[in-house]
């Protein structure tokens, strides 16, 4: 597994909160497993489009969780995720991934989001979702 040096921290906390401005995502880590939290923005990638974080539970699945914390510009957040995955993923097209945009604008069932969901599944083997601010995700 690729190392991200000073941009990476290993956490075992039951709650792992990542936030910027008005958006926050909290990962619930009830089993206390090791979680790799990687700061992408201005650490792993310093120029160009990039998302904020990559979170990888150290278990047998090692699902890559890409996170973009955003105000309301969903289309720009999508571009940031699309740019980041090929640059940092162990297997950009096939490895399991989840992409989250945590936003104050949450068109969860819009046609635009449904099209993006299909595209991310096809291009990156990734689930994609837009969540409201202060979203909580349970790691299994």
Helices and strands as residue ranges (DSSP letters): G 5-7, E 8-11, E 15-20, E 23-28, E 35-39, E 53-57, E 64-69, H 74-88, E 97-103, H 111-124, E 126-132, E 135-138
